[in-house]
Amino acid sequence: MMGAQPFETIVAAHHAEIFRYLRRVTSRTSEAEDLSQETFLRAYRAYRTLTPEANVRAWLFAIATNLSRNHFRGEKRRRLAYASAAVEQRETDLEGPESVALFGEARTLLETTIRGLPLKQRAAFTLRKMHDLDYETIGQSLDCSAESARAHVFQALRKIRRSLDGHEFAHMEPSR
């Protein structure tokens, strides 16, 4: 039985990261909010069954990944909408409207490509490259081996590179 750490400290320590992960996987803030709430609701219900040596972070990512997988199964129509949804324009440090436009174009292509990846590849890529998890933890979160997790990240990177190849973006250097 777990009990050594109050559940509120688990939520405080991991909620922001789980939310960011779900935001990247779903591409929608409202759905990420709903799924992160559901993640912690399910975690709370199962918390007493955790062993003290359990990797709580990997366990929470696994719950979040399973919920997002179920969400996508039930929302196939929305998945197509995500691919064409407008990407939020974030401020950049680049000078000039041309640089900002080219940066935005490259970013839109990258985000559309990531959203189009199969769920396990998208999740593995996000956990590795944006949350800096090791392959063992990613494997635990995705219910696969560390080797499979590594393969999912590799396949995702290959597809991303293939998507970006052939797209020429002007040099994104500030004008002098």
C-alpha positions as CSV (number, residue, x, y, z in Angstrom):
1,M,0.0,0.0,0.0
2,M,1.2,3.5,-0.8
3,G,0.2,6.0,1.9
4,A,3.7,7.4,2.5
5,Q,2.9,10.4,0.3
6,P,-0.4,12.2,0.5
7,F,-2.2,12.2,-2.9
8,E,-2.4,16.0,-2.9
9,T,1.4,16.1,-3.1
10,I,1.3,13.8,-6.1
11,V,-1.2,16.1,-7.9
12,A,0.9,19.2,-7.0
13,A,4.1,17.5,-8.3
14,H,2.8,16.1,-11.6
15,H,-0.4,17.9,-12.6
16,A,1.3,20.6,-14.8
17,E,3.4,18.1,-16.6
18,I,0.5,15.7,-17.3
19,F,-1.6,18.6,-18.5
20,R,1.2,19.7,-20.9
21,Y,1.6,16.2,-22.2
22,L,-2.1,15.8,-22.8
23,R,-2.2,19.3,-24.4
24,R,0.5,18.2,-26.9
25,V,-1.2,14.9,-27.6
26,T,-4.7,16.3,-28.1
27,S,-3.8,19.7,-29.4
28,R,-6.7,21.2,-27.5
29,T,-6.6,22.9,-24.1
30,S,-10.2,22.0,-23.2
31,E,-9.7,18.3,-23.9
32,A,-6.3,18.3,-22.1
33,E,-8.0,19.8,-19.1
34,D,-10.8,17.2,-19.1
35,L,-8.4,14.3,-19.7
36,S,-6.0,15.5,-17.0
37,Q,-8.8,15.8,-14.5
38,E,-9.9,12.3,-15.4
39,T,-6.3,11.1,-15.1
40,F,-6.1,12.3,-11.5
41,L,-9.6,11.1,-10.7
42,R,-8.6,7.5,-11.9
43,A,-5.2,7.8,-10.1
44,Y,-7.0,8.8,-6.9
45,R,-9.3,5.8,-7.1
46,A,-6.4,3.4,-7.7
47,Y,-3.8,5.2,-5.5
48,R,-4.1,2.9,-2.5
49,T,-3.2,-0.2,-4.6
50,L,0.2,1.3,-5.6
51,T,3.3,-0.3,-4.1
52,P,5.8,2.1,-2.4
53,E,8.5,1.3,-5.1
54,A,6.1,2.2,-7.9
55,N,7.2,4.9,-10.4
56,V,4.3,7.3,-9.8
57,R,5.3,9.5,-12.8
58,A,5.3,6.6,-15.2
59,W,2.0,5.4,-13.7
60,L,0.4,8.8,-14.3
61,F,1.7,9.0,-17.8
62,A,0.3,5.5,-18.5
63,I,-3.2,6.5,-17.2
64,A,-3.1,9.7,-19.3
65,T,-2.0,7.8,-22.4
66,N,-4.7,5.2,-22.0
67,L,-7.3,7.9,-21.5
68,S,-6.1,9.8,-24.6
69,R,-6.1,6.5,-26.6
70,N,-9.7,5.9,-25.6
71,H,-10.6,9.5,-26.4
72,F,-9.2,9.2,-29.9
73,R,-11.0,5.9,-30.5
74,G,-14.3,7.6,-29.7
75,E,-13.5,10.8,-31.5
76,K,-12.1,9.8,-34.9
77,R,-14.0,12.6,-36.6
78,R,-12.3,15.2,-34.4
79,R,-8.9,13.7,-35.1
80,L,-9.2,14.9,-38.7
81,A,-10.2,18.3,-37.5
82,Y,-7.0,18.5,-35.4
83,A,-4.8,18.0,-38.4
84,S,-6.4,21.1,-40.1
85,A,-6.9,23.2,-37.0
86,A,-5.1,26.5,-36.9
87,V,-1.9,26.5,-34.9
88,E,-1.6,29.1,-32.2
89,Q,0.8,31.8,-33.2
90,R,3.4,32.3,-30.5
91,E,5.7,35.2,-30.2
92,T,9.1,34.7,-31.6
93,D,12.4,36.4,-31.1
94,L,12.9,36.7,-34.9
95,E,12.8,40.2,-36.5
96,G,10.6,41.1,-39.4
97,P,7.3,39.8,-40.7
98,E,9.0,37.5,-43.3
99,S,11.0,35.7,-40.7
100,V,7.9,35.3,-38.4
101,A,5.9,34.0,-41.3
102,L,8.5,31.5,-42.4
103,F,9.0,30.4,-38.8
104,G,5.2,30.0,-38.4
105,E,5.0,28.0,-41.6
106,A,7.8,25.6,-40.5
107,R,6.2,25.3,-37.1
108,T,2.7,24.6,-38.5
109,L,4.1,21.9,-40.7
110,L,6.0,20.3,-37.8
111,E,3.0,20.4,-35.5
112,T,0.6,19.1,-38.2
113,T,3.1,16.2,-38.8
114,I,3.3,15.4,-35.1
115,R,-0.5,15.4,-34.8
116,G,-0.7,13.1,-37.7
117,L,1.6,10.4,-36.1
118,P,0.0,7.2,-34.8
119,L,-0.8,7.7,-31.1
120,K,2.0,5.5,-29.6
121,Q,4.6,7.3,-31.8
122,R,3.2,10.7,-30.9
123,A,3.1,9.9,-27.2
124,A,6.6,8.3,-27.2
125,F,8.0,11.3,-29.2
126,T,6.4,13.8,-26.8
127,L,7.5,12.0,-23.7
128,R,11.1,11.7,-24.9
129,K,11.7,15.0,-26.6
130,M,9.4,17.4,-24.7
131,H,9.3,15.7,-21.2
132,D,12.8,14.2,-21.4
133,L,11.8,10.8,-20.1
134,D,14.1,7.8,-20.4
135,Y,13.0,4.9,-22.7
136,E,12.4,2.6,-19.7
137,T,9.9,5.1,-18.2
138,I,8.3,5.7,-21.6
139,G,7.9,2.0,-22.0
140,Q,6.2,1.7,-18.6
141,S,3.9,4.6,-19.6
142,L,3.0,3.1,-23.0
143,D,2.8,-0.5,-21.7
144,C,5.6,-1.7,-23.9
145,S,9.3,-2.5,-23.6
146,A,12.0,0.2,-23.5
147,E,13.2,-1.2,-26.9
148,S,9.7,-0.6,-28.4
149,A,9.6,2.9,-26.9
150,R,12.9,3.6,-28.6
151,A,11.5,2.3,-31.9
152,H,8.4,4.5,-31.6
153,V,10.5,7.6,-31.0
154,F,12.8,6.6,-34.0
155,Q,9.8,6.0,-36.3
156,A,8.3,9.4,-35.2
157,L,11.5,11.2,-35.9
158,R,11.9,9.5,-39.3
159,K,8.4,10.5,-40.3
160,I,8.9,14.1,-39.1
161,R,12.2,14.4,-41.0
162,R,10.6,12.9,-44.1
163,S,7.7,15.5,-43.8
164,L,10.2,18.4,-43.4
165,D,12.5,17.3,-46.2
166,G,11.7,19.0,-49.5
167,H,10.2,22.0,-47.8
168,E,12.5,24.9,-48.3
169,F,12.4,27.6,-45.7
170,A,14.4,30.7,-46.2
171,H,17.2,31.2,-43.7
172,M,15.7,32.4,-40.5
173,E,18.3,35.0,-39.7
174,P,17.2,38.5,-38.5
175,S,17.8,41.1,-41.2
176,R,20.8,43.4,-40.6
